[in-house]
């Protein structure tokens, strides 16, 4: 049951991250003008960066962080990151974001736009915390973690690209505001779960 709850939290966190306006979103929108499948291609380029990064963190970097104290600190850092992002999403839910459109091909754009400060900080805190949590359940769950996380990217970027190509549906501010607020609340709840996880790890020392 706890494994299912963890995978659900991965879905929520990944979905909120995918929805955050930024370089990847901008590349999807820019290329969606030419192809309704642009979002899927951008997500494929994004995955080319994320899969090696996840495996590196899981089998190399995470090995140095399996000390319960370090594990707990990472969980708390991930929780702080989620609390900030969740609160920021709720605070900015009614604003119009000015996306800078980059002139990249869809696949190359997915690769290039992945390297940004938010991406690095996210994987150094929240992403690493999730990887450590997945490893605590066994390597099998790490595979499901990767599948769920990448599936969210393909789903959101793909649907966003298709909708932008067909109708510009992403431009409905009320719908976007409601979804953003709900995701922000979910992130805050997951942050509390991370805090509980960190406290539990410390208690097991």
N, C-alpha and C positions, 0 to 999 in steps of 0.2 A: 504493500500500500504506500509506504514511504517513497519507494522508487517511482511510483506513478505520480505522486505529488511533486517529486523532484523534476520529472520530465515535464509536468505541466508548468512548473515555475520556469523551466528552460524555454518553453514555448512563449510564455508571457514576456519574459525578459528579452528574448530574441525578437519578438514581434514589436516591442516598444522601441528597441534599438533600430530595427529596420525602418520604422515609421518616422524616426527623427529626421527632419529635413537637414540635408547636408550634401557633401560632394557626390555620394552614390546616387541619392535621389535626383540630384541635378542632372547627372549623366543619363539616368533613365528617362527623365522628361525630355531632355534634348534629343535623344535618339528615338523616342517614341513618335516623334513627328514623321519619321521615315519608315518605321516598322512597328507593327503591333506586338512583335515578339522581342523587341529590344530589351525589355525588362529581364527576360529569361537569360539573354546573352550577357547582360551586365552582371547578373547574379552568378553566372558561370565564371566570369572573370574575377569576381569577388571571392568565389570559392577557391580559386587557384592560390589566393593569398591565405585564406583562413584555414584550409585543411593542413598545410605544412605547419602553420603556427600552432594550431591545436595539438597536433602530434608532438611538436617540440616541447610545448608547455607540459603536456601530459607525461612524456617519457624522459625528459631531461630536466627542465626547469623545476617541475613539480617535485622531483626526487629530492631536491635540496630544501623543500618546504614542507616535508611531512612531519616535522616536529610539531607536536600539538599546539605549542605556543605560537609558532609561525602560522600554522593552519588557522588558528583562531584570529590572529591579527589580519590575515588575508580576508577571512570571512567578515570581520568588522569593517575593513576597508571597502569590500564589495558592498556591504550594507550601506555605508556612508555614500558611496557612489550612486546606489539605487535611490536612496532617500533624496539626494540632490536632484538627480534626473527626474524622478517621479514628481517632486515638488515643482521643478522647473517646467515640466510638461503641463501640469495643472495651471501654473501661473501664466504661461504663454499660450494656453489653449485657444484663446480668441484672437490671437495676433496673426497677421499675414506674414509669412516668412519670405524674405527676398533671397531666392536661390540664384547663385552665380552659375550660369550654364557653361560648362566646359566643352570645347570642341574636340572630343575624342570619339573614336569608334566605340561601339557598345562594349565589345569584349575588352579592349585595351582600357577603356574608361573604367570598367569594373575593377581592373587591377590597380590603375593609377589612383583612382579616387578612394581606394580602400586605405591608403597610407595617409592618415590625417591624425591630428592630436587626439580627437575624441576616440577614434578606433584604438589607438595605442593605450590610452588611459583605461578604456573599457576592458580590454583584454588583460591589462596588468592588475586590475582589481576585480571587477565583477566576473569577467570571463575566467580568470584563474581560480577564483573561489568556486565557480561551478565545476571546473575541471577537477579540482581536488575533491569536491563532493561526489562527482561521478565515480572517481577512482576509489572512493571509500566503499562504494557498492560493488566494485569489481570492474574489470576491463570490459566486460560485456556491456555494461551500462554506458561506458564511454562511447561505444559505437552508436548507441541509440541517441546519446547526447549530440554527437556530430550530425546524425541524420535529422534529428528534430531541428537543430539550429539552422542547418543549411536549407532544409525544407521551407522554413519560415522565410528565409531570404528569397528563395525562388518563387514562393507563393506571392509575397508582397510585391517584390519588384516586377514579377510577371504580370500580376493583376493591375498594378499601377501603370505599367507601360501600355497594357492593352486598353485600359480605360482612357488614358490620356490620348491614345491614338484614335479611339472611337468617338469619345464624347467629352473629354475633359472633366469627367465626373469627380476627380480629386479636388476640383475647385469649389465644391459645395462646402462653405465654411461651417455651417451648423453640424453637418454630419462629421466633419473632421474634428470639430471641437468636442463633440460628445465622445467619440472614440478615443481621442487624446486624453480626456479627463479620466475615462475608465481605465485606460492603460496606466496612467499616472498613479491612480489609487492602487492598482494591482502591484505596481513596482514597490510602493511603500509597504504593502503587506508582505511581499517577498523579501524585502529588506529586513523586516522583523523576523522572518524565518531564518535569514542568514545570521542575525544576532543570536537567536536561540541556538543555532547550530554551533556557533563559535563558543558560546557559554558551555554547551554540552561537551565539546571537545576539551575545553579547559577542565571541566569536572571529571573527565576520564583519566586525567594525568595521574 
